[in-house]
Amino acid sequence: MARTLPPSRGGGRLRRGLGAASAAATALVLAAACSGPPAAGPSGSAPAYRLSAGTPAAKGDLASFTWALYAEPPTLDYIYAFDYEQNMILSNVCESLMRWTPQLKEEPGLAEKVERPNPTTFVFDLRPGVRFHDGGVMTADDVVYSLKRQMEPALGSYWVQSFQNVASVAKSGPLQVTVRLKRPDSQFPQYMATAAGVVAGARGVRAAGKNYGTSGSLDCTGPYRLGSWTKGQSLTLDRFPGYWGKRAKSAKVRFDFLTDPSALTNALLSGEADGSYLVPTESYNRLRGSGVGTLWFGEGLTTVNVNVTSLKGALGDVRVRRALSMALDRPGFVKAGLSGVGTVTNSVSPRAAWDAAPPAVRKSAFDDLPSARQDLTLARALIKQAGATGRTVTVATSPIGQDVSLLATAVQAAGTEIGLNVKLKTIAPNAYTALFSDPKARAGLDMFPETYYLSLSDPMDVLSNFSTTGFQNYAGYSDPAYDRLVARAVAAYDPDERLAIEAKLQKTAADEVLWMPAAEWPTSVFLNKRLTGAPTTISYLYYPWAADVGAAG
């Protein structure tokens, strides 16, 4: 999935990094240790940041608070909620069958219990007495309707891949829904904690018709309901008094849409905005030293990569891909592009996604990968061996954010050092999203920077992209052996068995340099002195984080 303040990604979705794009097409287990600091900074020095498990719990209620958001969502219809700006709002209004916690663990949501009586059947027992914002009470019929909307071809849900193995969704009791699969699918129950598992009132959605998600009520069940929406300016959420769970601490939340990074930063410094996720990297130091509030960092399950989009030119030779990866100055990019807030990596999947793996599997998932250290001598030799000296590689760049522009520049510098002719093609910020959904937008490109975050605690959320039919397999890579491993991993409900297979997938993706990973990047959140309680992790995508925000004193 992709993003606008930051860039794209998703296990079948897109996101962004500092200013990447929000993809308009389809488409965790976090150990307590993740609350500690990284071992060192990007070049072995003292760390430039610490990962925090969370911010201090709120001490009181608020009348309201204002949140700066880098982009306005095009819609809040849950079937199209595939990027930061939509989910950051929607997670407080609409709820899913399962829920991500701030610790990035899965727990019951609108389903108080889920059972798997056999490998192809899931039975969801629903919470009684849950009310929708329009006054109705949730029943199994609403759940069936909501999940089937995701599967309706005419609607074009961005989460449709999550339902690719679903054979049927049926009411099996007043408060029970049974989902039958065509084949075992370990990913499906995990996706029920994302927007793929959202439940909305069937009556309300039908009444809204084509306007659902862009005006009027969303008729969901969360701690907040949609208030006013002034297009191009702001959106408000109002506390829902009939909420089944813990009462929200703030009576109202206003989201201000501030698309210019400088304007967003100035709003935080002046107090016009009380807080923000996805803080522009170029503003980290200003905010840290402002005395206005605190800049926090948490586990983001995010990697910054260069997506290889074509194997028809020079990059069709794996030696050229390997050489370019070897020549990349990753520590330099982390320092300049991420303001030192990141960790050099040679893996497309973040380390935290492997926390549930046995030690030997976790070790093999990373220790067997090609080195992330720069080696210009070997890289030049590979280019010469491949007969690629002077060949052209075209990389997209954009002023959408430093994670895009400076990574593209780093790739160009690396290519120049080893004898390639790397050209940069500038893409307008509002057109960058099309790279994820429109083959014509990628025409003439060999690579583009992409910041990718996982929506699950499972590395398969990114590794599935490299199967023959993978959503982000833009280069058309095809390996029957890789596809067989993907099928085995998806079918494996035992996490140890699945992660062992995924370690093999990760090694293949790295050896073939299907993407060029550069860094892991944490989530950032700024809170001024009057606020506290916001989660620091990427859980804000699917967890009702705003309900936890309250007075600091």
N, C-alpha and C positions, 0 to 999 in steps of 0.2 A: 504494500500500500504506500501511497505517497502523501506528501504534505506540502504546505505552502510556507510555513515559517521554517520548517525543516524539510527533507525530501521523501521519497516514496518507499513502498514496500509491502509485504504481507504474505502469509503462507499461501496466498492466492489472492492477496490484496495488495494495495499500494499505499505508500505513505511518503512523507518527506522528511527531510532533515532540516537544516537551517532555513531553508527557503526552497525546498524542492517543490514538487507539485502534488496536487491532490488528484489521484487517479480516478477517472470516472468510469472505469470499467471494472469487471468483477474482481470480483475478487480480483503452569509454570511453577514450575515449582521453584521457589526462591529460598535458598537456605538462609538461616539467620546470619551466616557469615557475610552475607551481602551488605549488611549494615556497616561493615568495617571499611577501611580505606583500601585502595589498591596498593599493591606492594611498592610501586614506584611510579614516577611520572613517565612521560613518553620517552625520555632518554636515560632512564635509570636514576634520575634525580628524585628529590622529595616530591610526593604527589601534589598536584595542583588543586586537588579537590578530594572530598571524602563522600562516600555514599552513605546516606542516612536512611534508617529504616522508616522514618516518618518525622513529622513535625510534632511538637508538644500538643497534647489534647487541649481542646478549647475549654475555657473556664466559665464561659457564659454565652448567652444568646446575643444576636445582632438584629437590628431592624432591617439591615440590608448590607450588601457589599458589592463592589464593582470589579469585574474580571476582564482583563484585556485579552482579546482573542485576535490572532494574526489574520484571520480570514472569516468571511461570512459563509455559513453553510448554504449550499444551493437548495437543500431540502433537509427536512428532519424525518422523512419517511425512513423507518428502520431498515427496510430492505435495500436502501441505497446509502446506509451509514457506513462508509468504508474509509473514512479518513479522520484526521485529528479533530478538525473543527466541528464536524457533525457529532462524533461520539463524545467529545468533551461536554457537549450540552446534553445530548440524548441520554447519556448514562445516568443523569439525575432525574429524568422524566419517565423513561421506559425501562422496564426490567425484563430479565431473561429467566429461563427455567432454572439455570444455574447461575452462580455469581463468582466473579473474581474478587478476592479480598485485597486489601492494600499490601499484603505479603505475597501477592501473586499466587495464592493457592485457591483451589476451587472448593466451593461450598454450596449447599442448597440455596436456591433463589425462590422463584415462584413455585417450583416443585420442591416440596419438603422432603421427598424421598425419590430416588431413582434406582431401579433394579434391572439387572440383565439376566433374565431366566435362561437364555441361551445366547450363542454368539451373534445372532442376527435379530435380537429383540430387545428393545428398551421400554420399560414401563415407568411413566412419570406419574407420581401421586401428587396432586396439587394442594396448595395451602387453601384452607376454607376461609371464607369471609373476606377475601381480597377485593377491594373496590377499585373500579376504574375512575378516572378523573371526571367522567360525565355522569357518574352515579351508579352505573351497573355493577353487578358482582361477577367476578371472573368464574367461568365454567370451562369444562373440557372443550366445549364448542369453540370458545374464543382461542384456545391454544391450537386446536386443529386448523382453524381458519388462518391464524397468524403464520404457522409453519408452512401451510400450503401456499400462502402468498409468495413465500421465498422460492417455491418450486414452479410457479406459474410462468411459462416461457414468454407470454405476452408482456409481462411486467419487467422482465430483465433484471432480476435481483442481482446485486453485486456479490451476494453470498451464496449463489446457486451451487458453486462447487462443493460447499459443505454438505449438500444434500444429494450428491451424485450417486451415492449408494443406497438412498432411501427408496424402498418399494412402496410403503404406505404409511399414512399417519391417520389414526382412527381413535375416536372416542371409545373407551372401554369401561366407562363409569362416569357418573356425574362430575367427579373430580379426578378422573384418571384418563391418561392418553397413552396409547401404545404405538410405538414406531417400529416398523419391521424393515429390515435391511435386505438388500439383494445379496450382500456378502458382508463378512465381518469388517467393521470400520472403527478403529480405535480413535480416530479423529472426531467423528460425529459427536459423541457425548461431550468432548472438550469444547467444541464450537457452540454448544448450548449455553455457555457462559459469555458469549459474545453477542453482537447484534443479530447474529443468525438465530439466536434463541429467544428473541424479544416476543412478548405477548401483548397485543393491543386488543381493545374491544371490537369485536366484529361489527357490531351495530354502528359504532362511531366511525370506523374506517369506511364502511359502505356509505354512510351518510355524507362523508366528506368527498367521496369520489376522487376525481383527478386533482382536487385541491389538497388532498391529504399530505401532510408534511410541509406544506408551504404557507398555510394559513389556518387559523382555527385550532381546535383542540387536537392533540395526538391520541387522546383517550387511552392513556397507558396507566400504570399503577404506581409509579415512583413517588419519592418524597416531595417532588416538585411537579407542578403542572405548568404548561406553557402559558405565559401571560401575553404581553404585547410584543410585537415584532415590527420595528421600524426599519424597513429594508434599506440596506446601505449604511445603517448607523448602529443599531443596538437591538437587543432582545432581552426580555425579562422572564424570569421564572418566579412563580409564587408558591409558597409552602402549601402543600396539600393536606388539609386538616383530617382527611379520611384515610391517611396512609396506615397500612397494616403494621409497619415496622417502627423503627426508632424515629422520633420526631426530628425534623431538620432544625438546626440551631439558628439559622438566619431566616427571617420571614420572607426575604426577597433576595434574588440575585440578578444583577444586570451584567450582560455581556456586551462590551463595547468592541466593535469591529475596527481594528487599527492595523491596516495592511502595510503601513510604512514602519519598518523596524525602529527608526529614530523616534517617530511619533509614539510608538508603543512604549519605548524606553522612557521617554519624557513623561508620559502619563503615569508610569510607575514612580518616577522620581518626584513628581509634583504632588502625588497623592490623588490625582484624578482617577486612577485605577488602584485598587488595593492589592491586586495580585495577578499572576499570569503563569501559565505553563509555557514551555517551548520558548524560553527567553532567547532573544537573538544572541548568538555567541559573541558578537562584537561588543555587546553591552555588559558582559559578565563583570569586567573589572569596575566599570562605572557603578554598577548596582552594589557590588561587594563593598565598595568604599564609601557609599553614599550616607550611611547612618540612618537611612529611611526605613530599612527593613533587612531581611535576611534572604540570601540566595541559597537554596538547597539543591542537592543533587541526589537522585535515587536510581535504582536499577531500571534501565530503559529497554532491556531486551532488544537492543538496536545495534546494527552494524552499518557503517558507511562503506559503500562499495562502488566499484565501477562495473556496470552491467554490460556484458559483451552481447551486442545485439546482432552481429553478423559474422558468419564464418566463411563468407564468400571471397573476402579479400585476403590481405596479409594475415589476419587473425585466424584464418582457416588452418594455419600451421600451428600446432600446439607449442612448438618451440618459440614462436614469436610471442604467443600469449605468456609463456613462462618467462621469457626474457623481459618483457615489459613489466611484469609483476616483480621480478627481481630488481629491476632498476628503480622502482618507485620508492621515494623517500617518505616512508610512512611517519616517522617521528617528526619530520619537518611539516607534514600536513597537519598532524595533531596539534602542533604548536601554533601554526598560522591559521589553519582552517577552523579548528575547534577551540582556539584560545587556550590550548593546553589541557582542556577538559575532555579527556578521552584516553583510550588505551590502544596501542598498536596491536593489530591482530592479523592472523593469516587464515582466519576462519569466517565463513559466511554466517555461521550461527553464533550467538553470544554464549559465553561460558555458563551463565546462570541457567540457561535452558537445559544444561546437562547435570544440574545439581542432584537429580534423582538417580543418576546412573551409578552403578558400582564403580569403585575407584579404578579398577583396571580398564573398564570401558571408557570412563571419562579421560583417563590418561591416553588411551589409544586415539580418542577422538581429536586430540590436539597434538600429541607428541609425534604422531606419524605424518603430520602435514609438512609441506615445504616451508622452509624458513621465511620469516617476514623480514629478515635483515637484507639491506641493500647489498647487491653484489654486481657491480658494473662490469667487472672483468668477465665473469661467467655469462652475463647477459649479452655482452658484445659478441662473445664466442658463439652463442646460440643464434644470434641474428646472422652472423657470417655463415654458420653451418646451414641455416635455412635459406640462404641466398636472398635475404630480405632487406639488405642494406639499401636505403633510399626509398623503400616502399612507403606508401601513404596509409595512414590510419586517421580516421576522422572521429573526433570526440565532441559531443555536445557540451556546451557551457551555457550559463545563464546568470544574470544578476539577481536571481531569486534568493540566493544565500551563499555564504562563504563555503558551506559544505559542498556546494556544487561548483562554484567558480574556481575556488582554490584547489579542489581536487582535480578538476580538468586541467588546470595549469600545471599541477604536479605531474600528471600523466604526460603532458606535452614535454616537460623538462626531462622526464625519464626517457621518453622515446628519442629525443634529440641526442641525449648522452650516448645512446647505443646505436645510432645510425638510422633510425626511422624518421620519416617525415610526418610528424603529427600535426594535423590541422584542427583548429577549434572552430566549431560552428555555433554561433550564438543563437539561443532560443529565448524568445520573450517569456517573462515569468508566467503570463496568463496562457501561454501555449505549451509550457513544459509538461503539463498534465497529459496532453495528447500523446506523449511518447509512450505512455503506459497502455493506451487503448487503441491507437490508430497506426497501423503499419505504414501508412503514407507519411506520417510525421517522423517515422524512423528511417525513411528512405535516405540513402547516402551516408548514414551514420554507422560506425563500427562499435561505438561504446557511448554510454552516458552515465554520469554519477547518479547514484541512487542510495538513499538512506532507508534502510529496511528494518521494520520492527516486527517482532512476533506477536501474534494475538493469542498464542497458546504457550504453555510451558514446554512444548514439544518441538525439538529441532526440525521435525518433519514439516512444520509450517513454512520453512524456507527451502528445505531440501527437495520437497516435491516439485519445486519450480523447474528442476532440471530433468524431469521425466519427459518423454516424448510429447505428452499432451499437457505438460505443465503450463500454468497460466502465464508465467513470465519467461518461458522458454522462447524468447524472441529470436534467438540465433538458429533455432531449429535443430539443436543438439539431439541426437537420438542414439541410445545405447540399450539394446534389449536386456543386457545384464543389469544395468541400472534400473530399468523399468521393473524387472522381476524383484529386485531388492525393495523398491518402493512398495510394490504390492504386498510383499511379505511383512514389511514394517507396518503398513496400514492395518493389516489383518491381525497383528499381534497386540492383544490387550495387556499382556504382561509387560510392564515398563522395562524391566531388565532385558528381556528378549528384544523388545523393539529398539531400545537405545543401542544395543550391540549391533543391530543391523544398520541403524542410522550412522554409527561411527564409520562403517564401510562406505556408506553413501557420501559422507562428508569428505573422506579421503579421495574418492573419485572426483567429486566436484572441485577439490583443491588441486589435484594432480592435472586435471584437464583445464584448469583456470577458466571455469565457466562464468564466474564473476571474479573480480579482483578485489578482495576485501582489504580495507585500509585501517579501520579503527572500530572499536566499540565506543558507543556514545551514550552517556547517562541521560536520564530525564532531568530537566531543570524546572524549578518552581520558585518564584519570588513572592514573598508575603511581606506587606508592610507591618509596622509594629503593632497595629491594632488587631491583626488577624492571626490565627493559628489553626491547626487541625487538619490541614490539607495533606493527603498522601503525597509522598515524594516519588513513588514508583509509577510506572506506566499503567497501573491499575485504573487510573482516571478515565481510560477509554471505555470501561464497562462497569465500573463501580460508582455508586452515587456519592462521589467525593465531596460535592458542595454541601451535602447535608452534615458533614463533619466539621465544616469551617465555622468558627465562632470567635468570640472575643478572647483576646490573649490575656486580659486581666480584668 
